[in-house]
């Protein structure tokens, strides 16, 4: 389904999804780090 098509036609959609995933990842890492700091 996604094969080699991702970069050709659906780059905008996949780029948007990738950006959202990265942002969520950064938020989760930030929360985790904040919890680690708070324990001390």
C-alpha positions as CSV (number, residue, x, y, z in Angstrom):
1,X,0.0,0.0,0.0
2,X,2.6,2.5,1.1
3,X,5.5,1.0,-1.0
4,X,7.4,3.7,-2.8
5,X,4.3,5.9,-3.1
6,X,4.7,7.7,0.2
7,X,7.2,10.2,-1.1
8,X,5.5,10.8,-4.4
9,X,1.8,11.4,-3.8
10,X,1.1,11.4,0.0
11,X,4.2,13.3,1.1
12,X,2.1,16.1,2.7
13,X,-0.1,13.7,4.6
14,X,2.7,11.5,5.8
15,X,4.8,14.5,6.6
16,X,2.0,15.9,8.8
17,X,1.5,12.5,10.6
18,X,5.3,12.2,11.1
19,X,5.4,15.8,12.5
20,X,2.5,15.0,14.9
21,X,4.2,11.8,16.1
22,X,7.5,13.6,16.7
23,X,5.7,16.3,18.7
24,X,3.9,13.8,20.8
25,X,7.2,12.0,21.4
26,X,8.9,15.2,22.5
27,X,6.0,16.0,24.9
28,X,6.2,12.5,26.4
29,X,10.0,12.8,26.8
30,X,9.6,16.2,28.4
31,X,7.0,14.9,30.9
32,X,9.2,12.0,31.7
33,X,12.2,14.2,32.3
34,X,10.1,16.6,34.4
35,X,9.0,13.7,36.6
36,X,12.6,12.5,37.0
37,X,13.6,16.0,38.1
38,X,10.6,16.3,40.4
39,X,11.6,13.1,42.3
40,X,14.9,14.6,43.3
